[in-house]
Amino acid sequence: MAKVRTHLVDKKERYAIVGEFFEIVSNLKNKEDVFGFFVGLLSPSETLMLARRIQIAEMLLEENSYEEIRKKLKVSFQTIAKVYQWLHGENETYKKQIGNQLERKKRRMKSKSNVIRESLLDKYAHHRVIKSLLN
């Protein structure tokens, strides 16, 4: 998709176009609809670009430095700064949503590690002794 120079599009037209886009997104009923809509609409690079910004926000909330984020995600300082401004802007909803997502991720990771630990530690009798010591 070619880049659009936003300053060349009339402000009223831009407002109407973006408003219609968000109206469509807000009317999607479930996760599958949202997934299908964005997979069909966005190119793989656009999808990755948006997902990277969410990763940046998560890493900022985990108090990673700009340099750590830049090295790990291979993004510019400008992109990190823009996400920081978005995350810490007037509306705390973004920060809360990203924080909630981080908590869900941590719970999923913890439950996966517990399943692995349980299955391995339950396999042999001497492993069950170790398991009882851990609990």
TAZIHU-V844299 format. One record per pair of residues at least 24 apart in sequence whose ideal C-beta (glycine too) atoms are under 7 Angstrom apart, sorted by sequence separation. I is the first residue (numbers start at 1). J is the second residue. D is the distance in whole Angstrom. If there is no record, write none. Layout:
# TAZIHU-V844299
i=I j=J d=D
i=I j=J d=D
This chain:
# TAZIHU-V844299
i=56 j=80 d=6
i=60 j=84 d=6
i=57 j=83 d=5
i=56 j=83 d=4
i=60 j=87 d=6
i=53 j=83 d=5
i=57 j=87 d=5
i=61 j=98 d=6
i=61 j=99 d=6
i=58 j=98 d=6
i=57 j=98 d=5
i=61 j=102 d=6
i=1 j=43 d=6
i=54 j=98 d=7
i=58 j=102 d=5
